[in-house]
Amino acid sequence: MQNFCKLLTLCFFSLAASFVSADAVDDTIAKSCGVCHTSGVAGAPKIGDAEAWKPRLEKGMDELVNSVVNGKGAMPPKGMCADCSADDYKAIIMRMSGQ
């Protein structure tokens, strides 16, 4: 049952993330998130590294977005995208994690 709930949650966020333009997501990743997530600097999970993203995704999307908004470790609050919305962050996380 727990795995089903996780799958259902991921499907929901994938659908929600699809409403944010894929080009806008890619552009934001290139301009903001990729600064750290391309190389994995300071422990940032690399873009497309499913194993690195797995334990983070297991915490739930709300927790991940909260981490971005408030900052975590070396990542400043809102990452490098001060004008991103929660939906933007969800779409970016889904794309970077390979979901």
N, CA, C and O of each residue as an XYZ file, in Angstrom:
396
protein
N       0.818     -1.195      0.000
C       0.000      0.000      0.000
C       0.867      1.267      0.000
O       0.557      2.242     -0.684
N       1.953      1.235      0.775
C       2.822      2.411      0.859
C       3.444      2.718     -0.508
O       3.527      3.881     -0.903
N       3.880      1.681     -1.230
C       4.456      1.893     -2.559
C       3.416      2.462     -3.527
O       3.729      3.309     -4.363
N       2.180      1.983     -3.400
C       1.110      2.493     -4.245
C       0.894      3.988     -3.975
O       0.716      4.765     -4.913
N       0.908      4.388     -2.711
C       0.720      5.799     -2.351
C       1.859      6.656     -2.907
O       1.632      7.767     -3.385
N       3.074      6.134     -2.841
C       4.216      6.870     -3.394
C       4.066      7.025     -4.900
O       4.308      8.101     -5.448
N       3.666      5.951     -5.566
C       3.473      6.000     -7.009
C       2.369      6.984     -7.372
O       2.514      7.770     -8.309
N       1.282      6.940     -6.639
C       0.170      7.849     -6.884
C       0.614      9.297     -6.678
O       0.254     10.173     -7.465
N       1.383      9.549     -5.641
C       1.898     10.901     -5.376
C       2.787     11.369     -6.512
O       2.646     12.497     -6.985
N       3.705     10.514     -6.959
C       4.587     10.881     -8.064
C       3.806     11.159     -9.337
O       4.129     12.089    -10.075
N       2.781     10.357     -9.598
C       1.941     10.581    -10.782
C       1.227     11.924    -10.687
O       1.143     12.662    -11.669
N       0.714     12.234     -9.502
C       0.031     13.506     -9.308
C       0.967     14.668     -9.582
O       0.607     15.603    -10.298
N       2.183     14.616     -9.010
C       3.115     15.716     -9.202
C       3.636     15.771    -10.631
O       3.945     16.851    -11.135
N       3.735     14.637    -11.276
C       4.123     14.642    -12.687
C       3.067     15.349    -13.519
O       3.387     16.127    -14.419
N       1.811     15.075    -13.213
C       0.725     15.733    -13.933
C       0.724     17.230    -13.638
O       0.593     18.043    -14.553
N       0.870     17.596    -12.371
C       0.890     19.017    -12.001
C       2.066     19.719    -12.654
O       1.937     20.850    -13.122
N       3.203     19.058    -12.686
C       4.399     19.655    -13.276
C       4.248     19.841    -14.779
O       4.884     20.718    -15.363
N       3.414     19.027    -15.405
C       3.254     19.132    -16.858
C       2.574     20.436    -17.276
O       2.633     20.815    -18.446
N       1.933     21.122    -16.336
C       1.280     22.383    -16.653
C       2.278     23.538    -16.746
O       1.939     24.610    -17.248
N       3.488     23.329    -16.271
C       4.542     24.332    -16.384
C       5.298     24.014    -17.666
O       5.675     22.864    -17.888
N       5.521     25.001    -18.500
C       6.169     24.810    -19.789
C       7.501     24.077    -19.657
O       8.344     24.446    -18.840
N       7.678     23.043    -20.461
C       8.936     22.288    -20.442
C      10.110     23.178    -20.811
O      11.200     23.032    -20.256
N       9.898     24.104    -21.746
C      10.970     25.028    -22.122
C      11.345     25.935    -20.961
O      12.523     26.213    -20.739
N      10.336     26.398    -20.218
C      10.599     27.267    -19.061
C      11.360     26.508    -17.987
O      12.258     27.057    -17.349
N      11.002     25.242    -17.788
C      11.694     24.412    -16.803
C      13.155     24.234    -17.216
O      14.064     24.435    -16.411
N      13.368     23.861    -18.456
C      14.737     23.660    -18.938
C      15.553     24.952    -18.862
O      16.735     24.932    -18.520
N      14.909     26.064    -19.182
C      15.585     27.359    -19.130
C      15.990     27.706    -17.693
O      17.105     28.169    -17.451
N      15.079     27.479    -16.746
C      15.373     27.762    -15.342
C      16.479     26.855    -14.824
O      17.358     27.300    -14.086
N      16.438     25.599    -15.205
C      17.499     24.676    -14.786
C      18.835     25.162    -15.326
O      19.830     25.192    -14.601
N      18.859     25.540    -16.592
C      20.108     25.996    -17.208
C      20.636     27.273    -16.554
O      21.841     27.412    -16.345
N      19.742     28.197    -16.234
C      20.160     29.490    -15.702
C      20.358     29.501    -14.188
O      21.171     30.270    -13.675
N      19.627     28.658    -13.474
C      19.646     28.734    -12.018
C      20.130     27.454    -11.355
O      21.185     27.437    -10.721
N      19.379     26.411    -11.499
C      19.643     25.165    -10.773
C      20.906     24.451    -11.239
O      21.624     23.843    -10.445
N      21.162     24.536    -12.545
C      22.302     23.836    -13.117
C      23.639     24.297    -12.588
O      24.635     23.584    -12.699
N      23.669     25.496    -12.007
C      24.911     26.020    -11.441
C      25.524     24.991    -10.490
O      26.735     24.771    -10.512
N      24.711     24.372     -9.673
C      25.201     23.368     -8.716
C      24.833     21.937     -9.104
O      25.617     21.009     -8.903
N      23.625     21.766     -9.668
C      23.128     20.418     -9.911
C      23.724     19.747    -11.149
O      23.548     18.542    -11.325
N      24.416     20.483    -12.001
C      25.083     19.854    -13.142
C      26.315     19.085    -12.684
O      26.558     17.963    -13.127
N      27.085     19.696    -11.799
C      28.331     19.065    -11.352
C      28.208     18.377    -10.002
O      29.073     17.587     -9.625
N      27.135     18.674     -9.268
C      26.967     18.070     -7.944
C      27.757     18.785     -6.865
O      28.081     18.193     -5.835
N      28.068     20.051     -7.091
C      28.861     20.819     -6.136
C      28.160     20.860     -4.775
O      26.934     20.948     -4.701
N      28.944     20.798     -3.711
C      28.458     20.881     -2.321
C      27.393     19.836     -1.987
O      26.536     20.070     -1.135
N      27.449     18.687     -2.658
C      26.514     17.603     -2.365
C      25.172     17.700     -3.069
O      24.275     16.905     -2.787
N      25.010     18.651     -3.975
C      23.755     18.766     -4.723
C      23.579     17.519     -5.588
O      24.521     17.099     -6.260
N      22.378     16.919     -5.578
C      22.170     15.750     -6.445
C      22.254     16.174     -7.903
O      21.642     17.162     -8.308
N      23.007     15.430     -8.679
C      23.189     15.765    -10.092
C      21.903     15.541    -10.887
O      21.094     14.667    -10.576
N      21.751     16.346    -11.900
C      20.611     16.239    -12.794
C      20.621     14.848    -13.438
O      21.624     14.427    -14.015
N      19.497     14.147    -13.331
C      19.350     12.831    -13.937
C      19.912     11.672    -13.130
O      19.808     10.526    -13.568
N      20.501     11.925    -11.974
C      21.068     10.869    -11.131
C      19.961     10.302    -10.243
O      19.766     10.755     -9.115
N      19.251      9.321    -10.755
C      18.085      8.762    -10.065
C      18.414      8.263     -8.666
O      17.615      8.441     -7.746
N      19.564      7.647     -8.490
C      19.945      7.128     -7.170
C      20.144      8.248     -6.156
O      19.764      8.104     -4.994
N      20.728      9.349     -6.575
C      20.937     10.486     -5.666
C      19.612     11.158     -5.309
O      19.450     11.663     -4.198
N      18.676     11.164     -6.240
C      17.390     11.805     -6.005
C      16.420     10.929     -5.233
O      15.511     11.441     -4.578
N      16.599      9.617     -5.300
C      15.640      8.680     -4.701
C      15.344      8.979     -3.229
O      14.171      9.121     -2.882
N      16.339      9.082     -2.349
C      16.012      9.337     -0.939
C      15.355     10.704     -0.730
O      14.580     10.882      0.210
N      15.651     11.636     -1.574
C      15.026     12.957     -1.465
C      13.557     12.886     -1.870
O      12.694     13.454     -1.200
N      13.278     12.186     -2.967
C      11.894     12.033     -3.428
C      11.048     11.265     -2.421
O       9.851     11.517     -2.285
N      11.676     10.325     -1.714
C      10.942      9.538     -0.721
C      10.437     10.405      0.432
O       9.493     10.023      1.124
N      11.052     11.556      0.642
C      10.602     12.472      1.695
C       9.313     13.189      1.301
O       8.614     13.739      2.152
N       9.011     13.178      0.023
C       7.798     13.814     -0.470
C       8.083     15.159     -1.115
O       9.029     15.856     -0.749
N       7.250     15.505     -2.078
C       7.444     16.730     -2.838
C       7.325     17.969     -1.967
O       8.075     18.927     -2.152
N       6.392     17.967     -1.020
C       6.244     19.135     -0.148
C       7.524     19.408      0.629
O       7.925     20.563      0.779
N       8.163     18.366      1.121
C       9.418     18.523      1.858
C      10.533     19.036      0.945
O      11.334     19.875      1.357
N      10.586     18.540     -0.280
C      11.599     19.014     -1.220
C      11.408     20.487     -1.559
O      12.366     21.259     -1.561
N      10.188     20.866     -1.840
C       9.906     22.269     -2.154
C      10.226     23.142     -0.946
O      10.789     24.227     -1.094
N       9.874     22.679      0.237
C      10.181     23.407      1.465
C      11.690     23.607      1.612
O      12.137     24.678      2.021
N      12.466     22.591      1.282
C      13.926     22.698      1.343
C      14.445     23.760      0.385
O      15.354     24.519      0.721
N      13.862     23.812     -0.814
C      14.290     24.811     -1.793
C      13.919     26.212     -1.305
O      14.750     27.121     -1.315
N      12.682     26.377     -0.886
C      12.202     27.699     -0.459
C      13.009     28.234      0.721
O      13.345     29.417      0.765
N      13.316     27.360      1.674
C      14.008     27.788      2.887
C      15.526     27.666      2.809
O      16.237     28.201      3.660
N      16.018     26.973      1.803
C      17.448     26.722      1.683
C      17.823     25.471      2.460
O      17.163     25.101      3.431
N      18.887     24.833      2.016
C      19.341     23.612      2.691
C      20.819     23.439      2.413
O      21.246     23.481      1.260
N      21.596     23.248      3.455
C      23.029     23.103      3.272
C      23.605     24.332      2.600
O      23.409     25.455      3.066
N      24.313     24.120      1.509
C      24.930     25.233      0.777
C      23.943     25.949     -0.142
O      24.257     27.013     -0.675
N      22.744     25.371     -0.333
C      21.760     25.997     -1.218
C      21.062     27.148     -0.478
O      20.494     26.948      0.596
N      21.111     28.351     -1.060
C      20.446     29.480     -0.416
C      18.929     29.366     -0.548
O      18.440     28.615     -1.391
N      18.182     30.100      0.271
C      16.723     30.091      0.120
C      16.328     30.414     -1.322
O      16.856     31.335     -1.945
N      15.384     29.624     -1.826
C      14.867     29.725     -3.199
C      15.912     29.338     -4.239
O      15.772     29.659     -5.419
N      16.950     28.653     -3.798
C      17.988     28.238     -4.734
C      18.558     29.453     -5.433
O      18.963     30.412     -4.776
N      18.596     29.427     -6.718
C      19.060     30.573     -7.501
C      17.906     31.139     -8.339
O      18.129     31.841     -9.324
N      16.670     30.821     -7.931
C      15.490     31.264     -8.692
C      14.518     31.974     -7.753
O      13.566     31.372     -7.256
N      14.765     33.240     -7.522
C      13.958     34.017     -6.581
C      12.513     34.207     -7.031
O      11.639     34.434     -6.195
N      12.244     34.118     -8.330
C      10.878     34.347     -8.808
C      10.123     33.059     -9.147
O       9.047     33.121     -9.741
N      10.663     31.905     -8.783
C       9.969     30.638     -9.038
C       8.840     30.432     -8.035
O       8.946     30.813     -6.869
N       7.759     29.820     -8.510
C       6.628     29.461     -7.645
C       6.823     28.030     -7.155
O       7.723     27.323     -7.610
N       5.982     27.619     -6.235
C       6.023     26.232     -5.754
C       5.816     25.262     -6.909
O       6.482     24.229     -6.971
N       4.902     25.580     -7.827
C       4.679     24.704     -8.988
C       5.914     24.652     -9.880
O       6.249     23.603    -10.430
N       6.591     25.799    -10.018
C       7.839     25.814    -10.790
C       8.854     24.872    -10.150
O       9.476     24.061    -10.836
N       9.017     24.984     -8.835
C       9.981     24.128     -8.137
C       9.631     22.651     -8.302
O      10.516     21.821     -8.510
N       8.352     22.325     -8.211
C       7.926     20.926     -8.383
C       8.308     20.420     -9.772
O       8.853     19.325     -9.915
N       8.019     21.221    -10.783
C       8.352     20.828    -12.163
C       9.862     20.680    -12.339
O      10.323     19.745    -12.993
N      10.618     21.585    -11.769
C      12.084     21.547    -11.873
C      12.628     20.305    -11.177
O      13.497     19.621    -11.717
N      12.126     20.015     -9.995
C      12.568     18.830     -9.241
C      12.250     17.570    -10.032
O      13.083     16.669    -10.127
N      11.056     17.500    -10.597
C      10.689     16.312    -11.373
C      11.616     16.140    -12.567
O      12.056     15.026    -12.852
N      11.914     17.214    -13.260
C      12.784     17.140    -14.433
C      14.217     16.763    -14.018
O      14.829     15.883    -14.624
N      14.744     17.429    -12.992
C      16.126     17.157    -12.586
C      16.288     15.743    -12.030
O      17.342     15.128    -12.190
N      15.248     15.232    -11.379
C      15.347     13.896    -10.806
C      15.082     12.795    -11.812
O      15.253     11.614    -11.511
N      14.661     13.186    -13.019
C      14.404     12.190    -14.062
C      13.033     11.565    -13.966
O      12.790     10.525    -14.577
N      12.137     12.163    -13.223
C      10.776     11.633    -13.053
C       9.877     12.066    -14.186
O       8.698     11.713    -14.209
